Amino acid sequence: MLVPVSHLLRWRDERLLYRPFDGALERLDPGEREDASGNAAPLSVQAERVALAPPAAFEPECLTLVCRGGCRLSCRYCYAAPAQAAEGQARAVAWPAAPAVSAAARLVARAAARAGRPLVVGLHGHGEPLADRRQVETAVTICREVAAESRVGLILACTTSGVLDPGDAEWLAATFDQVTVSYDGLGGLHDRQRPLAGGGASSRVVERTLEILSGVPMRPGGLAVRATITRASAPHQAAIAAFLLDHFAVSRLLLEPVYAVPGRGSPAAHDLRPDSLAMARGFIEARREARRRGVEPVLAGCRVDEPHGRHCAILQRNLLLTPEGRASACFLDPGNDPDLSPGVTYGAYDPASDRFVLDPRRLEHLLDQATRPDPGCLDCFNLLHCAQRCPERCPVAAREGPGSGPATACDLARRVGLVTLVEAAGLEPGLAELERL
C-alpha cells in the first residue's frame, strides 16, 4: 500500500509541512488564507508516495500474564465480564499454570538476552490480578528465577483496580517496579462509573491504595493512573489530572475513552462513550494542566510522538498469555471466548517438550492483518500515530461497531493529532477551533 511521504497541514494562516516517517515538522511561509468555508483541516498535497514496510517478525519484548475473574467491582462500562459485574459476585481468579508461565518467560528472556535488555513481565486481566496473591507470588518467583538463569534484568509491572486490602497494596508497592491503577476521578464520578460489586463506593479504597503506592520509590514512570473517560467525565479531564497529580506521586497519566466493542462487554458502554469533540477538548485541557506539573498525559489511541498502530499485543511485541496457556494477539481475549480466542491465538505451551511453541504461519497472518491499514486511512496525516478505531473496529476479528465510525474515534485522533503538531510548531491553538476540524 502506498502512502504520502509528507502532508501539508493548515492552521489559521500558517502552513506546516509534516513528514510522519521521521516526525519532521517545518513551518512554511504563509500561503493562501483559509477558504470561505473556514476549512482548517489538514490537506495532503504531496504527490510522492512510498510503500509501507512489511511487518517485522515477531520478537517478544514483554510477557503479559492474564488472569480471569476475581473482580471486586461492577463497572458500568466493563468490557471484560459484564455478567459477573451484574451478579455482583467475584468469580475465582484463573491464572496460567506455572509450567506455562515458566516456558513463556524463558522464551521472552532469550529474546531479551539477545537484545541486551531486561525481561519485562506484566500482570493484567479480565478481573483483579491481586485477587489471588499466592498465584501472583508464584508467578513472580518463576520470573525471577528465569531472569537469573538467563542473566538478564527483570522489570515487574501490574495493572490493578486499586480495590485492595492495605497489606496487598503494601506488598504490591514493595514488589513491582511499575503499577497502573484505574481511577476515574473525583469521588462521585469514580463511584458512579466503578461501584463495588454488590453496590457501594470504591473511590476511597482506590485513593488509599494510591497513597500507599505514592509512599514507595519506584522506577521512573512507576506509578500510573488510567482514567476511563465517559460522556459525563469528558469535560472534567483537566480537574481529574490536577487532582491526581497534586495528591499522589503519579508519573504517568492515561486518559482513554470508553471501549464500546460490538457484541462484547457492557451494553451501556456505547451510550457512555464521550463525544469526540468533548473528549478532544477535555484531553487537551488536561494535557496543559498536567504539563504544568511535569507530566505528559497519554491518549493511547493517538500518540504523535511515537509510531504505533492498533492495540494488538503482537504489534507491541508482547506475548500475552491467557489462563489456558495460549498466546493471544488481543488484549480483549480472556482465553476462553469461543468467538474470539481461536482467531487471535498463535502459540501455546507444549507439556511434552516443556516449551512454549509459536506458530510462525499463524503469526505471519495475524501481523499482516493487524498492520494492514483501513483503505480510508491511507491519506491521513495521522496514519502512523493512530490506533485506527481499535478495539471497536478489528480487521483480525472482522468486527466493526456503531461506535467505531469516523464521527468518533477518527475525529478524536485527528483533532488531538493536529493540535499536538500545531503546539510542536510553536503555535498556540485555540480550543474553540477544534469544532471546525
TORZA-430263 format. One record per residue (C-alpha): x, y, z; residue in one letter. Coordinates in pm, whole numbers, plus 50000, padded with zeros to 5 digits. Last residue first. Layout:
XYZA ...
This chain:
488245202951239L 485835231951279R 484895223551637E 488535222751737L 488795259751670E 487315268452009A 490295251252167L 492625278152044G 495915265651909P 499045283752024E 501825278951772L 505355267551848G 505495240451581A 505095213751850A 501815230551951E 500495227551596V 501655191351585L 499785182651905T 496715201751786V 496685180951467L 496975147851649G 494325156251908V 491845166251640R 492625137051410R 492575111451691A 489195123351817L 487645126451473D 488775091351384C 487455075951707A 484005091851694T 482435105851377A 484665084351158P 482875052551269G 483735029751557S 480805034751793G 478315015651583P 480564985151573G 483024969451336E 484414934451373R 486204912951117A 488114896051405A 491514903751251V 490414936351085P 489144949451422C 486964980251467R 485904988351823E 489394979651953P 490814997151752C 489495027551564R 492665031951359Q 495015030751661A 496675062851538C 500215075751505H 501405061851171L 498195071250990L 497865106051144N 498475125550823F 495595106050668C 495975095350304D 495945057950373L 493185058850636C 490215051150410G 491935019750288P 491975006950651D 495594999450721P 497094964150707R 499284961251016T 496974938551216A 496094916550919Q 499714910950818D 500764905151177L 497984879751224L 498914860750908H 502634860050992E 501844848351346L 499684819951217R 502444809250981R 505064811351256P 503064790651511D 504794796851843L 505744769052084V 506294774452455F 508434745752570R 508074718152830D 508554693052547S 505514671452625A 503714699352811P 503534721652499D 502534756952597Y 500674775052323A 501024796452013G 499244819251768Y 495874827651919T 493704855051766V 491034836651568G 490514807651806P 490064831452103S 487404854751963L 484094836751918D 484684807652157P 485954831352432D 488014811152680N 491324829852680G 490194863152818P 490724878952474D 490264916652484L 494044921852500F 494304906652152C 497174887451989A 496844857452217S 499424832152332A 497844801652493R 498364787752844G 494664783952928E 494844813853165P 495884835452867T 499494845352794L 500104878152608L 503494877552439L 504024914652380N 505954927152082R 503684957752091Q 502354948451747L 501784913251885I 499614927152165A 497234943351917C 496334979052024H 496354992151667R 499195011751521G 502285028851651H 504935054051555P 505855076251850E 505435112851947D 502015115251781V 500445091052027R 496785087651929C 494765057752051G 496655055452380A 495865091152484L 498785097952714V 499435125052969P 502795143452975E 503715150853337V 505805179853469G 503125196553680R 502425224553434R 502345196953172R 499435180953356A 497195211553322E 498065215852954R 497395179052894R 494095180953081A 492935209552858E 493955189452551I 492105158952683F 488945178552759G 488845194352414R 489435160952243A 486845142552455M 484235169752409A 484815169652032L 484765131652010S 481525128252206D 482115105552502P 481175068452510R 478625061452783L 475875051752537D 478225027052370H 479305011952703A 475755005152827A 475604970652663P 478534960752889S 481144938452737G 481204922952395R 478884921252095G 480214953551949P 483164968352142V 482445001552309A 485775009852474Y 485285040252694V 487575069252614P 491175068452738E 493165091452962L 496485077053077L 498565095853333L 502155086153406R 504265100053692S 501655098453966V 503085105454312A 499635113454456F 497655143954568H 498515171554320D 498955148854018L 495685130354076L 493625161454147F 495085181853860A 494525153753609A 490915148353716I 490255185853703A 491675187553349A 489605157353244Q 486345172453367H 484575179153035P 484945142252934A 483635128853268S 479935125253190A 480335112452832R 482845087552962T 486605087953015I 488395057553156T 491125071053382A 494375051553390R 496775060653667V 500485053453653A 503075048353924L 506505037253805G 507285063253542G 510845064553668P 511365032853874R 509635031454207M 510065048754546P 507325038954793V 504975064154955G 502915070454642S 501935033654629L 500385036154977I 498535068254890E 497325053454561L 495975023354750T 494145046554991R 492715065454692E 491435032454550V 489715024054879V 488205058954897R 486905056654541S 485075023254576S 481575034754669A 478825009454730G 476934983154536G 477044945054506G 480374946354327A 481864979854424L 481005009554210P 483165019853910R 481295045553698Q 479175062153964R 481885058854227D 484555073354000H 482495103553907L 481425109854266G 484905108154410G 486915129854178L 488185108053902G 488025076253700D 490735056753882Y 492335025453743S 495785019153890V 498905011453685T 501934998353875V 505574997753769Q 508594983553951D 506634957754148F 507434940554478T 507394966854754A 504394986154621A 502444954254554L 503224941454905W 501974974355051E 498794972554841A 498214936554948D 498574946255315G 496274976255274P 493494954455127D 492984961954761L 490454979254537V 493164995854326G 491644982154007S 495054968353920T 497584967353638T 500964952453729C 504554956353614A 507714937053700L 511044945953538I 513734919153544L 517384920853448G 519024894553232V 521364866153313R 519104839553161S 519174818653480E 518574849853690A 515704861453468A 514124826853477V 514364825253857E 512854859753896R 510064850853654C 509204819353849I 509154837854182T 506904864954039V 504484838953901A 504284821054236T 503734853954421E 500934862254177V 499244828954240Q 499514834254614R 498064869454576R 494764856954439D 492594888054395A 495764907354311L 495284903053935P 491744917853951E 489444908553662G 489774904653288H 493464906953337G 496884921953359H 500194912853514L 503244924753323G 506674909253282V 509654926953123V 512864906753089L 515704931453074P 517614942852764R 520684931352574G 518794922652257A 519884886152253R 519274883852629A 515774898352592A 514914873452318A 516064845052543R 514064860352830A 510884860552618V 511104823152550L 512134815452908R 509164835353041A 506804815952815A 508154782752944A 507984793653308S 504464807653279V 503274776053101A 504804754153374P 503174775753649A 499634773353513A 498134804853360P 495874822453610W 492174818953700A 490524840553966V 487514826154145A 484434845354040R 483604878454208A 479934884354263Q 477744914754197G 475684894153955E 475754922653707A 479524925253735A 479974888153663Q 477654890453366A 479514920953240P 482874903353234A 485584920053026A 484354951452854Y 483034967553174C 481245000553100Y 479155003553418R 481904989253636C 480744963553891S 483874959854103L 485594933154311R 486914913254016C 488284878554085G 487774866553732G 490324859653459R 494054865053482C 496374874853200V 500144871753224L 501914896552999T 505404888152874L 507374916252709C 509934920752434E 508694892852209P 510344890751864E 507614888951600F 509004894151251A 508654929451124A 505524939450937P 506064949150574P 507184984950518A 504525008450388L 505095016650025A 506145051749936V 504345081649789R 505395114249628E 502415135549520A 502445158449823Q 499235177649878V 497725160950184S 495385186050344L 494935190450719P 491585205250821A 491285242750865A 488205247650648N 486745281850711G 484175276050438S 485355307150258A 488815292950210D 491595297350463E 494195322550366R 496685314250093E 500175307050196G 502215318850490P 505845308250453D 506375273050572L 506765259150924R 508565225850919E 507835193651108L 509965162251085A 508495131451256G 510755107651060D 508075087650880F 505355113550952P 506785141450733R 504845172850818Y 504975205450626L 503175232050827L 501225261350688R 500025290450898E 497115313350817D 494675295951052R 496155261051081W 496955242450761R 498805209550739L 500645200050422L 501485163250434H 504575143050359S 505685109150226V 502165100350119P 501065063650143V 501315034449904L 500005000050000M 
